[in-house]
Amino acid sequence: MSEKKYKKSGVSPVLTAIGMTFAYLLTFVVILVITLFLMMKIFCNSSTASRNTFITTVLETGQMKFLASLCLSDEEIAEVVSSNSMKSFEETDINEGMITIPQLPEGESATDAPVASDEIEIITIPGLTYKATMMIVHDPSRVSLSTIYKGNDQWPEEGITLEQMATRDGAIAAINAGLYDSTNNTGGKPYGVTVSRGEIQRNRPTEFPGLVLVGLTESNILQIIDLDGMTADSCEAMIKEKQIRDAVCFQEAASVDNNHFVHLILNGVEREITGSGSGLNPRTAIGQRADGALLLLVTDGRGSNGHAGASAADLIEIMSRYGAVNAANLDGGSSTCMYYNGEYLQNSVTFYYSQSSWKLPFAFVVE
């Protein structure tokens, strides 16, 4: 009987099985999506704190921002962002006089100093919603920006991992740096302005609103510079005037579309915040102490080690605790990673890259 039906209909039992399997999978996906949507709605309506944390967190992601608008209206999102906001600094110029980098007397080596200038300290910092790793580089001249730039304003279509970048440069350590195109983990193109070892490799200060330049001068002083209102020409002039040798951009923007921040501490003053100042996410940040030592910080999150991540308030507290005079937030999320002495101290939180990093166009490396 079944054989006759097969001949009459012309439909292979294999194709029928495939069709049924596809239908089951489609049904499962639809049910899963509906379930997740209902869970998000319940989560957002369960308490103000839960709602605020969820909304501010997803607004900081690269691919999941749309989840905020699925749960709340633009007006409600704006209210959440304003209730967890950060006050802007009125004065953003770095007071370089607050940083004194020790100069060794002629004839003395780094190991003669009380704290060797070539020393690198690794410190694990536990938190309630995160685990952080701090790398203290006592000699700031060892830190520079490594890139995959090909010259003539050309960048490869794909980036390379943090390990590959450090290995290529013979660097002992590296962390991810600034804003870049992370779509589908291609990682080949940075955004905004990029300066590497004295060369301006990308100069588009108006590519996104709220871009902030974070980098080091020839005299090894950390700079955090707002690029709003700058043209490519005025940005280039500023870079030459301030003698910026290595720098990337991150974004300062709080709206229904983004919830990004850069400034943490300026000239010894902590940034004022309302609420937690942000959501909870993996973070990468950079700071500088009064003695010139650079503080390179990463945190986990998004379920890694059972942690949700760190907030802006967490970053400020950590940087202040370890003596930062100036500090800035860099690109975080799945891009957050730290490599040291042949191994990852912090990996990407994306499960299929959990033993490596995302592909990156640049990284701050320690030579």
C-alpha positions as CSV (number, residue, x, y, z in Angstrom):
1,M,0.0,0.0,0.0
2,S,2.7,2.5,1.0
3,E,4.7,1.7,-2.1
4,K,1.7,2.5,-4.4
5,K,1.1,5.8,-2.6
6,Y,4.8,6.7,-3.1
7,K,4.5,6.0,-6.9
8,K,1.3,7.9,-7.2
9,S,2.4,11.0,-5.3
10,G,6.0,11.0,-6.5
11,V,7.3,12.2,-3.1
12,S,10.3,10.3,-1.7
13,P,10.0,9.1,1.9
14,V,13.4,10.8,2.4
15,L,12.1,14.1,1.3
16,T,9.0,13.6,3.4
17,A,11.2,12.9,6.5
18,I,13.4,16.0,5.7
19,G,10.3,18.1,5.4
20,M,8.8,16.9,8.7
21,T,12.2,17.5,10.4
22,F,12.3,21.0,9.1
23,A,8.8,21.6,10.2
24,Y,9.6,20.4,13.7
25,L,12.7,22.5,13.9
26,L,10.8,25.6,12.7
27,T,8.1,25.0,15.3
28,F,10.8,24.6,18.0
29,V,12.5,27.9,16.9
30,V,9.2,29.8,16.9
31,I,8.3,28.5,20.3
32,L,11.8,29.3,21.6
33,V,11.6,32.9,20.2
34,I,8.2,33.4,21.7
35,T,9.3,32.0,25.1
36,L,12.4,34.2,25.1
37,F,10.3,37.3,24.2
38,L,7.8,36.6,27.0
39,M,10.7,36.0,29.5
40,M,12.2,39.3,28.5
41,K,8.9,41.1,29.0
42,I,8.4,39.4,32.4
43,F,12.0,40.3,33.4
44,C,11.6,43.9,32.4
45,N,8.4,44.2,34.3
46,S,9.5,42.3,37.4
47,S,11.4,45.2,39.0
48,T,12.8,48.6,38.1
49,A,16.3,47.4,38.9
50,S,16.1,44.3,36.7
51,R,14.6,46.4,33.8
52,N,17.2,49.1,34.0
53,T,20.1,46.6,34.1
54,F,18.7,44.6,31.1
55,I,18.1,47.7,29.0
56,T,21.4,49.5,29.7
57,T,23.3,46.2,29.2
58,V,21.9,45.4,25.7
59,L,22.3,49.0,24.5
60,E,26.0,48.5,25.0
61,T,26.2,45.4,22.8
62,G,27.1,45.3,19.1
63,Q,24.3,43.0,17.8
64,M,21.6,42.8,20.5
65,K,20.5,46.5,20.9
66,F,17.2,45.7,19.2
67,L,16.1,43.7,22.3
68,A,15.6,47.0,24.2
69,S,13.0,48.2,21.7
70,L,11.2,44.9,21.9
71,C,10.5,45.4,25.5
72,L,10.1,49.2,25.9
73,S,9.1,52.2,23.9
74,D,11.7,54.8,23.0
75,E,10.4,57.1,25.7
76,E,10.8,54.4,28.3
77,I,14.3,53.5,27.1
78,A,15.3,57.1,27.3
79,E,14.0,57.2,30.9
80,V,16.0,54.1,31.8
81,V,19.2,55.6,30.3
82,S,18.8,58.9,32.1
83,S,18.3,57.2,35.4
84,N,21.6,55.3,34.9
85,S,23.7,58.1,33.4
86,M,27.1,59.7,33.7
87,K,27.7,63.4,34.1
88,S,30.1,64.9,31.6
89,F,33.3,66.6,32.7
90,E,33.3,70.3,32.2
91,E,37.1,70.3,31.7
92,T,38.5,67.4,29.7
93,D,42.1,68.6,29.1
94,I,44.7,66.3,30.7
95,N,46.9,68.0,33.3
96,E,50.2,66.4,32.2
97,G,51.9,67.9,35.3
98,M,50.1,65.3,37.5
99,I,52.1,62.5,35.8
100,T,55.8,62.2,36.6
101,I,57.5,59.4,34.8
102,P,60.8,58.5,36.7
103,Q,64.0,59.0,34.7
104,L,66.8,56.7,35.7
105,P,70.2,58.4,36.3
106,E,72.7,57.8,33.6
107,G,74.5,54.5,33.9
108,E,71.7,52.8,35.9
109,S,69.5,50.0,34.5
110,A,65.8,49.4,35.0
111,T,66.5,46.7,37.6
112,D,68.4,49.3,39.8
113,A,65.1,51.1,40.5
114,P,63.0,50.3,43.7
115,V,60.3,49.0,41.3
116,A,61.9,47.8,38.0
117,S,60.6,49.8,35.2
118,D,60.4,46.7,33.0
119,E,58.2,44.9,35.5
120,I,54.7,43.7,34.7
121,E,52.3,42.9,37.5
122,I,49.2,40.7,37.0
123,I,46.5,41.1,39.7
124,T,43.2,39.2,39.9
125,I,40.4,41.3,41.2
126,P,37.1,39.6,42.4
127,G,33.8,41.4,42.2
128,L,30.2,40.7,43.0
129,T,29.2,40.5,39.3
130,Y,32.6,40.1,37.6
131,K,36.1,38.8,37.8
132,A,38.8,41.4,36.7
133,T,42.4,41.1,35.7
134,M,44.7,44.1,36.0
135,M,48.0,44.3,34.2
136,I,50.3,47.0,35.5
137,V,53.0,48.1,33.1
138,H,55.5,50.2,35.0
139,D,57.2,51.5,31.8
140,P,54.6,53.2,29.6
141,S,57.0,53.4,26.7
142,R,56.6,49.7,26.3
143,V,52.9,50.0,25.3
144,S,52.0,50.8,21.7
145,L,49.3,50.2,19.2
146,S,49.8,47.3,16.8
147,T,47.5,47.2,13.7
148,I,46.9,45.2,10.5
149,Y,47.0,48.4,8.4
150,K,48.2,47.8,4.8
151,G,49.0,51.4,3.9
152,N,47.2,54.0,1.7
153,D,44.1,54.0,3.9
154,Q,43.6,50.3,3.2
155,W,42.7,47.6,5.8
156,P,42.3,43.9,5.2
157,E,38.8,42.4,5.1
158,E,39.5,40.3,8.2
159,G,41.4,41.0,11.3
160,I,43.6,38.6,13.4
161,T,43.4,37.3,16.9
162,L,45.1,38.9,19.9
163,E,47.5,36.0,20.1
164,Q,48.4,36.3,16.5
165,M,49.0,40.0,16.8
166,A,51.2,39.6,19.9
167,T,53.2,36.8,18.4
168,R,53.7,38.7,15.1
169,D,55.1,41.7,17.0
170,G,57.2,39.6,19.5
171,A,55.1,41.3,22.3
172,I,54.8,39.8,25.7
173,A,51.3,41.0,26.3
174,A,48.3,42.6,24.6
175,I,44.7,43.7,25.1
176,N,41.9,44.6,22.7
177,A,41.7,48.3,21.9
178,G,39.0,50.6,20.4
179,L,35.9,50.7,18.2
180,Y,35.9,48.5,15.1
181,D,33.5,46.7,12.7
182,S,32.8,43.4,14.5
183,T,30.1,42.3,12.1
184,N,30.3,38.5,11.6
185,N,33.6,38.6,13.4
186,T,35.5,40.0,10.4
187,G,37.3,42.6,12.5
188,G,39.3,44.1,9.7
189,K,38.2,47.8,9.9
190,P,38.6,50.3,12.8
191,Y,36.2,53.2,13.2
192,G,37.1,56.8,13.8
193,V,40.8,57.7,14.2
194,T,43.7,55.3,14.5
195,V,47.3,56.3,15.2
196,S,50.0,53.6,15.4
197,R,53.6,54.3,16.3
198,G,53.4,57.9,15.1
199,E,51.5,57.2,11.9
200,I,47.9,58.4,11.3
201,Q,46.4,55.3,9.7
202,R,42.7,56.3,9.8
203,N,41.3,59.8,10.2
204,R,37.5,60.0,10.3
205,P,36.5,61.8,13.5
206,T,32.9,62.3,12.3
207,E,32.3,58.6,11.4
208,F,30.2,58.3,14.5
209,P,28.9,60.9,17.0
210,G,30.6,61.2,20.3
211,L,34.0,59.7,19.3
212,V,36.8,60.1,21.9
213,L,40.4,59.5,21.2
214,V,42.3,57.4,23.8
215,G,46.0,57.0,23.5
216,L,49.6,57.9,24.4
217,T,51.9,60.8,23.5
218,E,55.5,60.7,22.6
219,S,56.2,61.6,26.2
220,N,54.2,58.5,27.3
221,I,51.2,60.4,28.8
222,L,47.7,58.9,28.5
223,Q,45.3,61.3,26.6
224,I,41.5,61.2,26.5
225,I,40.4,63.7,23.9
226,D,36.8,64.5,22.7
227,L,36.7,64.7,18.8
228,D,33.3,66.3,18.6
229,G,33.4,69.3,16.2
230,M,36.7,68.2,14.7
231,T,37.3,67.8,11.0
232,A,39.9,65.4,9.5
233,D,42.2,68.4,9.1
234,S,41.8,69.8,12.6
235,C,42.1,66.3,14.0
236,E,45.4,65.7,12.2
237,A,46.7,69.1,13.5
238,M,45.7,68.2,17.0
239,I,47.5,64.8,16.8
240,K,50.7,66.5,15.6
241,E,50.5,69.3,18.1
242,K,50.0,66.9,21.1
243,Q,52.5,64.4,19.6
244,I,50.1,61.5,19.8
245,R,52.0,58.3,19.0
246,D,49.4,55.6,19.5
247,A,45.6,56.0,19.8
248,V,42.2,54.5,19.1
249,C,38.6,55.7,19.4
250,F,35.7,54.7,21.5
251,Q,32.2,56.2,21.7
252,E,30.6,58.5,24.3
253,A,26.8,58.2,23.5
254,A,23.8,57.7,25.8
255,S,20.5,57.4,23.9
256,V,17.8,54.9,22.9
257,D,20.3,53.5,20.3
258,N,23.5,53.3,22.3
259,N,24.7,53.4,25.9
260,H,28.5,53.8,25.5
261,F,30.9,55.8,27.7
262,V,34.6,56.6,27.7
263,H,35.7,59.0,30.5
264,L,36.2,57.4,33.9
265,I,38.7,59.5,35.8
266,L,40.2,62.8,34.7
267,N,43.0,64.6,36.6
268,G,42.3,62.6,39.7
269,V,38.5,63.3,39.7
270,E,36.1,60.4,39.4
271,R,33.2,60.9,37.0
272,E,29.9,61.5,38.7
273,I,27.3,58.8,37.9
274,T,23.6,58.3,38.5
275,G,22.6,54.7,39.4
276,S,25.3,52.3,38.1
277,G,26.1,54.6,35.2
278,S,25.7,51.7,32.8
279,G,24.7,48.1,32.3
280,L,26.8,45.0,33.1
281,N,29.2,43.8,30.5
282,P,32.7,42.5,29.9
283,R,35.0,45.5,29.9
284,T,38.3,46.7,28.7
285,A,39.8,49.9,30.2
286,I,43.1,51.8,30.4
287,G,44.4,54.1,33.1
288,Q,47.6,55.8,34.2
289,R,49.0,56.4,37.7
290,A,50.9,59.5,38.9
291,D,54.2,57.6,38.4
292,G,53.4,56.9,34.8
293,A,52.6,53.2,35.1
294,L,49.8,52.1,32.8
295,L,46.8,50.1,34.2
296,L,45.4,47.7,31.6
297,L,42.1,46.2,32.9
298,V,39.7,43.5,31.6
299,T,36.6,42.0,33.2
300,D,34.5,39.0,32.3
301,G,30.6,38.9,32.0
302,R,27.7,37.7,29.9
303,G,27.6,34.4,31.8
304,S,31.3,33.7,31.8
305,N,32.2,32.2,35.2
306,G,28.6,32.8,36.2
307,H,29.1,36.6,36.1
308,A,27.0,39.3,34.4
309,G,29.8,41.8,34.0
310,A,31.1,45.1,35.3
311,S,29.4,48.5,35.4
312,A,30.8,52.0,34.8
313,A,30.8,52.4,38.6
314,D,32.9,49.2,39.0
315,L,35.5,50.4,36.5
316,I,35.8,53.8,38.3
317,E,36.1,52.1,41.7
318,I,38.8,49.7,40.5
319,M,40.8,52.3,38.6
320,S,40.6,54.7,41.6
321,R,41.7,51.9,44.0
322,Y,44.8,51.2,42.0
323,G,45.8,54.9,41.8
324,A,44.6,56.0,38.3
325,V,44.9,59.7,37.8
326,N,43.3,59.3,34.3
327,A,41.3,56.4,33.0
328,A,39.1,55.5,30.1
329,N,36.7,52.8,29.0
330,L,37.6,51.0,25.7
331,D,35.7,48.6,23.5
332,G,34.4,45.6,25.5
333,G,31.8,42.9,25.2
334,S,32.8,39.8,23.2
335,S,36.0,41.7,22.1
336,T,37.4,41.9,25.6
337,C,40.5,39.8,26.0
338,M,44.0,39.9,27.5
339,Y,47.0,37.9,26.4
340,Y,50.2,37.5,28.5
341,N,53.3,35.4,28.3
342,G,52.0,32.9,25.8
343,E,48.4,32.4,27.1
344,Y,45.1,34.2,27.4
345,L,44.3,35.6,30.8
346,Q,40.9,36.6,29.5
347,N,39.2,35.1,26.4
348,S,36.2,36.2,24.4
349,V,32.9,35.4,26.2
350,T,31.4,34.1,22.9
351,F,31.3,30.4,23.4
352,Y,32.6,29.4,20.0
353,Y,35.6,31.7,20.5
354,S,36.0,30.9,24.2
355,Q,39.6,29.7,23.7
356,S,40.7,32.6,21.7
357,S,39.7,36.2,20.9
358,W,37.6,37.8,18.2
359,K,39.4,39.0,15.1
360,L,40.7,42.5,15.6
361,P,42.2,45.3,13.5
362,F,44.4,46.5,16.3
363,A,45.5,45.9,19.9
364,F,47.5,47.7,22.6
365,V,50.7,45.5,22.9
366,V,53.4,45.5,25.5
367,E,56.9,45.0,24.0
